[in-house]
Amino acid sequence: MMIRYLLPLVYGLSVVLTHASPADPATESARAQIIEAYKDITSTYYEASSAEHDRVDRFAVRSDGVCSRRTHILQTLIQSHRFDPDDALADWLDVAVDYVFFNGKDTMIGPYAASLDTYVVNERDAYPKPWGANPMHPCPWPMVAGWAQTGELTPTDSGTWVLKAPDRHLWIAFDEHHRIVWVEHKYEADDPDFTRWTYSGYDNDAQFYPKSQRWEIKIYDQHGELTYELSHEATLKFDPNLAEDALPFKRPDGSVNLISPNEAMAKRTARESGRTLQAVLNDPSCGPLELGFKRYDRDTGDVISPDGKVLYNLKQIRAETEQAIEPQN
């Protein structure tokens, strides 16, 4: 079975659950307490860092479903995107090797294929259609109050609660203080594949955001045999004040809220030469540089410049290339 998601997602409850009816007073009391605990969290931002893997994931989520994720991995920049190791070491925390921006409804923006300088706008069905890479799954704090209003709450044997988000295969487990213990997602109710994010590091009862995360994935074949397994530990740093700046793909001035690889390389040249960025860009020996992100239109095949001009049609180039290499009869 192929892995169908970038930041893939889980099921596999590790506790024995007993269902309570929606009208049960204990359930409704827990619902009210969870809503009260999360109602003031309208947006948040955190970084998940792994020094062992030279990886940082940055998440931002707002309660209306608008969200973003940027992933920075040093070795991916070197091995897959052919950055010079020195360039990569200096700039890997600025250049995302993968990213997702979601408008909360039906539009996702991400990189095109292996190009970090080209992005694709994907119009999708309205969200509850399962989507594994949605940044709100590992960062659900701003969503909890809304989901708790209509979601299914199930008590555990230990007296805590599990919330199933409405209209999606997403479960959130809480501790006795209604803090998140784990989040799980899967595509179908009977799908054995799952992803789970487990949170820990609550130093005291008043601490609401965790300090640690364990991201787990398990994929099974049609015979129920485990074919893929991942376990990844990360240290978390929350800063809700950064959320609004990290959420939009386009800034108010129209610029893209990312640094392209070309831009990073030009800035590094300026840094090391002691010249201004503009001086580097104006140097004839530098050659023309596309500092902005181009957009790829999947339907037409057009690659469009940051100012809206069609640069070339990728489908046409591919067709011409294939025709040119066909054996001559």
Summary of the structure (lengths in Angstrom):
residues: 329
radius of gyration: 22.6
end to end distance: 40.9
largest distance: 80.1
contacts: 951
relative contact order: 0.16
helix: 23%
strand: 32%
